[in-house]
Structures are given as C-alpha cells and as structure tokens.
C-alpha cells in the first residue's frame, strides 16, 4: 500500500448542477412544520399580532421548493466538485497556512453547547465560552510577549486595521496626530498593511528588497522623520526570508518617535522561537484561523487577535474579556479605545479550536511546529529546485523559513507557459490551485508553496512529483497546459477580466451601488 510516490490518476466529478434557486417544483416540501397547538395559540396569539408592522413581509420569500432527497442530492454533488484541506495536499496555498485541524476540535465546535449560543445571551449564561476566550487571550499574551489582547477582529486584515487605528489614536493623544501622517511598510509584507493605512488616511511609504531579498536598513533610515507614525512589517516576509536585523529596524523607528507593528498572520516559522516583544515591537496580530489550526476559510469564518504593549493597552478594540475572581465578563469601559470593529465579539468556533490547539501542544510542542515547518519547507525547496525551469530568486544561499517564493520565469521564457497556466493545470493532478503572490508581482511568474508541520515527507514528494510532471508537459506539449483544467469540475477557464468590472462582479451591495450610481 503506502503513499503515492508519483502522480495519481485523478478525475474530479463534473456535474451540470444549477443553483438551488433553479431547482424544485411548486408545492414540493422537504419538511412540514407542525402547527402550534391550540393551547399555545390561545396563549400567544397569531404571528400577525406578535410582529410589528414594519417587520412583516409584504410578500412571502422566494425559497426553493424541494424534497429532502433533492436537497441532499444537490449538496452532495457540489461537495464532489470541491477540493479542500481534508481531500488533497494543500501545500500550494502559501501564506494561507493550510494545516491539519484535529477532528476532536471539530467535535467541540459542532456541539450544541457552542453552536447554539446566541450573541445576545446574558453573560451569566455564557461563562464557558467567556472563560475560553479569556484563557486564550492569556496564552496569546505569553506567545507574543504583549500585555493586552483583543479578539474583536473578524480576521487578520481587520486586526491590522485595528492596529492602524491604535497607532492613530496613540499619536493623537500625544498631540502629534496631524504631524505623524506617514506609515512605512515593505512591498513583500501583506498588502493589508498599506491597505489599512491608506484607508485611514495615511501616506504609505513602501520599501523594496535588495539583492538579499530584504529591505535595507539605510533605506528605512532615509525615510524616517518626525512625520513617521509607524512601521508595519512582516517577518519573515512572504519570501520566507527572515530579517535578522529586525531589532535594528524597530529601534530606528522608535528613535524618531514612531510605533512598530508586527504582522504575524503567519506565525508558523517562528512558533515558540521568537516573540514580538523581544524584537521591540509595540503591537502585533495573529490570524487564529491559520497558525492556530482552523483552516483558512476563503473570506470566513476567520478571527484576528490584536496584541499590544502596555502603553497601548487603553486603545485596544472593545470588548475585552475580563475576570473578577468570580465571573468572566465583557469589558467595554475603555475610554480611549478605538471602539468596536464588528458586531458582537468575534468567531467563537475559531477561538475554541485555537484554545484546544494550544492546550494540546503546550510550549515545547508549539516550538516543534516552527522547527518542523522550517524542516519541511527546506526539504521541499531542495526537491523543487531540481525541476528544470524553476528558480529561487534572491539566492539559494539565503535561508528560507516556513515558505518560499519561487519563480517559473525560466520555464515561461522557454515554453510560454506561465505560472497562471500551471496553477490551472495542477488541479488536474488533484491539488488545489496554488498561491502565486500578492500583487504587484515583484518576483516574476511567482509560485509560493508552504508545507507547514502537518505534511509528511511522502506528501511533499507527491506534491513535487506533480510539478515535475507539469514542467515536462510544458516542454513537450505546452498547449495541454494552456488549455487546462481538463479533469476538474471547472470545465472552462474563468474570464478574470470580469473581476475588475462592477457590472460583471460585485462582491457587495455597496460595490454594486457604486457601479450603478457612477454609471
């Protein structure tokens, strides 16, 4: 038996399945809701009397009319057209940190004790989840070295936004809000850093990498001034290269009165090895749905933890979870706080997984996560670099941590096959399409894999074997790759130009309104 050392003969199900609103027949039902008893009706009256007039629908909602069998068949077919962490080897989704989430944790979060909680319940009835949140905050304080944690953020980008708001509030409190209008970041840090800064109104200064793949300390010093509000940086950056001079960067910013925010959305390469505190950072954030085991949710469900030092504790997002020795409670009384970031208080299911993950591993095994992630990554990179046409920019001598950003530029020059072509073709081998890079593509034809600690040597070998085969196909039959995918549920290539058109693709009602009103 054993593992596959070469490539699987993969063929994904492909159903011509309409959306559920187009299925069913008038009058069909999957379940008949029983009428209320005469006793109940006599005591509470009719729904018409219970609901205020402005909450009553003018017409019945348009819902699918289907039998249970049709509903089950519909969703089972869709599930067969899905690739995910529990089905394939998700090494390719670099920076997303697609690790294995222990199934016992899934049992925890699917328990009605958690799934049936309501955010408007009285605190006295939710002491269990509040205790978990409080304990989780304490663990994250120990992991980061920071002094205060808020679990308010609905994801990593929102936690970054919270940090920028905290930076603004801190400088305003010192009478320097208008003066300090610049935030510095690097092109290989997560784009949410400049995005959040620009959204709040800061001028963004971006540092580019030198030949070693790292930003230059002198380049940083050249843009520092009394206008500097903060440095927002990822380390290691998305190349996987760790900046060993990070403390010097932080000290230089502090010297001119700025703050420093550490983007630790992907903690895997430094788990238990380094902390934000020892590098001198004033704040950091974590993506609990990545490093702490919940699978990356494709825009949800996510949870971001904002962690700050003592001098910034008063500004942190509310509510925080506190304990008075007898009960746990949500504390909103922080007069200088940046306020709430979202409704209610985060994503409890992700908190429970993160809490269970930390408690299961303990400090020694959490450090082992970092060490094994680094070992897996460097084994994988060595194997990948045996593929003709694949290269590692910024030099093979520059040690990589938990991931690496490689380049297919040589293969593209020789065959015309691009990283986007390969990304589509890899689906035919049973792998989810991989992560190239955040735009702009500083590294040409990028490919960013991350094996994390979950994957075995056999998994990595199987992953590498697929790309070895595709590189050979590119030279023998490039049209095969250009026309991919062939065996996947998606039979046709997506016209990505529509992603930039409000008329074809509006992610929110606000976006659609923007298109309509601007037309």
ABEGO torsion letter per residue (X at the ends): XEBBABBBBBBBBBBBBBBAAABEBBGBBABBBBBBBAAAAAAAEBAAAABBAAABBABBBBBBBBBAAAAAAAAAAAAAABBBAAABBAAABBGAGBBBBBAAAAAAAABAAAAABBAABBAAAAAAAAAAAAAAAAAAAAAAGBABBBAABAEAAAAAAAAAAAAAAAAAAAGAAAABABBBBBAABBAAAAAAAAAAGBBBBBBBBBAAGBBBAAAAAAABBAABABBBBBOBBAAGBBBAAAAAAAAAAAAAGBBBBBBAABAAAABGABBAAAAGBABBBBBAABAAGBBBAGGOBBBBBBBBBAAAAAABBOBBBBBAGABBBBBABBAABAEBABBEBEBAAAAAAAAAAAAAAEAAAAAAAAAAAAAAAAAAAAAAAABBGBBBBGEAABBBBABBBBBAAAAAAAAGBBAAAAAAAAAAAGBBBBBABBOBBABBGBBBBBAEAABBAAAAAAAAAAAAAAAAAAAABAAAAAAOBAABABABBBBAAAAABAAABBABAAAAAAAAAAX
